[in-house]
Amino acid sequence: MQWKPDIPRWRQVYVALEQRIADGTYAPGDRLPGILETAAEFGIGEVTARRVLRELRAAGLAYMEPGIGTFVARLPEPPSSGHGA
């Protein structure tokens, strides 16, 4: 990953995982990489990886099952643009 010096690394990793959720790489219900996996993949520390996962949960993009892992949340459907009958 090419780091942008003006953006915190946790935020850059957050955006990368957020994009994977948005594009379907990680579908609702999929287990996200854990702290150690995220740290290894992106070359960041465990504290930084923990923050990324915490921020994904805070944004409603993920939820944690204690002792199991962090999973992609089911996002609410966007409001219908059609007119009801």
C-alpha positions as CSV (number, residue, x, y, z in Angstrom):
1,M,0.0,0.0,0.0
2,Q,1.3,3.5,-0.9
3,W,0.9,5.5,2.3
4,K,-0.2,9.1,2.0
5,P,1.8,11.1,4.6
6,D,-1.0,13.6,5.3
7,I,-3.6,10.9,6.3
8,P,-3.3,8.7,9.4
9,R,-2.5,5.1,8.5
10,W,-5.5,3.8,10.5
11,R,-7.7,5.9,8.3
12,Q,-6.1,4.7,5.1
13,V,-6.6,1.0,6.1
14,Y,-10.2,1.8,7.2
15,V,-10.9,3.2,3.7
16,A,-9.3,0.2,2.1
17,L,-11.5,-2.2,4.1
18,E,-14.6,0.1,3.6
19,Q,-14.0,-0.2,-0.1
20,R,-13.8,-4.0,0.0
21,I,-17.1,-4.0,1.9
22,A,-18.7,-1.6,-0.7
23,D,-17.5,-3.6,-3.7
24,G,-18.6,-6.9,-2.3
25,T,-15.2,-8.4,-1.6
26,Y,-16.5,-8.8,1.9
27,A,-20.3,-9.5,1.8
28,P,-22.7,-9.0,4.8
29,G,-22.0,-11.8,7.3
30,D,-18.4,-12.4,6.1
31,R,-15.7,-12.5,8.7
32,L,-13.2,-9.6,8.4
33,P,-9.5,-10.2,8.9
34,G,-8.6,-10.1,12.6
35,I,-6.2,-7.8,14.3
36,L,-3.1,-9.9,13.5
37,E,-4.2,-10.5,9.9
38,T,-4.9,-6.9,9.3
39,A,-1.6,-5.8,10.9
40,A,0.3,-8.3,8.7
41,E,-1.5,-7.5,5.5
42,F,-1.1,-3.7,5.7
43,G,2.2,-3.6,7.6
44,I,0.8,-1.8,10.6
45,G,0.9,-2.3,14.3
46,E,-1.7,-4.3,16.3
47,V,-2.9,-1.2,18.1
48,T,-3.6,0.5,14.7
49,A,-5.3,-2.6,13.3
50,R,-7.5,-2.8,16.5
51,R,-8.5,0.8,15.9
52,V,-9.4,0.1,12.3
53,L,-11.8,-2.7,13.3
54,R,-13.2,-0.6,16.2
55,E,-13.9,2.3,13.8
56,L,-15.6,0.0,11.3
57,R,-17.9,-1.2,14.1
58,A,-18.5,2.4,15.2
59,A,-19.6,3.3,11.7
60,G,-22.0,0.4,11.6
61,L,-20.1,-1.4,8.9
62,A,-19.2,-4.3,11.1
63,Y,-20.1,-6.1,14.4
64,M,-18.1,-8.2,16.7
65,E,-18.9,-11.7,18.0
66,P,-16.7,-12.0,21.1
67,G,-14.3,-14.9,20.8
68,I,-15.2,-15.4,17.1
69,G,-14.3,-12.3,15.2
70,T,-15.5,-9.2,13.4
71,F,-18.1,-9.5,10.7
72,V,-19.6,-7.3,8.0
73,A,-22.9,-5.9,9.1
74,R,-26.0,-6.0,7.0
75,L,-26.5,-2.5,5.8
76,P,-30.0,-1.0,5.6
77,E,-31.5,-0.9,2.2
78,P,-31.5,2.5,0.6
79,P,-35.0,4.1,0.5
80,S,-37.0,3.2,-2.6
81,S,-37.2,5.9,-5.2
82,G,-40.4,4.6,-6.7
83,H,-43.9,5.6,-5.7
84,G,-45.9,3.1,-3.7
85,A,-49.3,1.9,-4.8
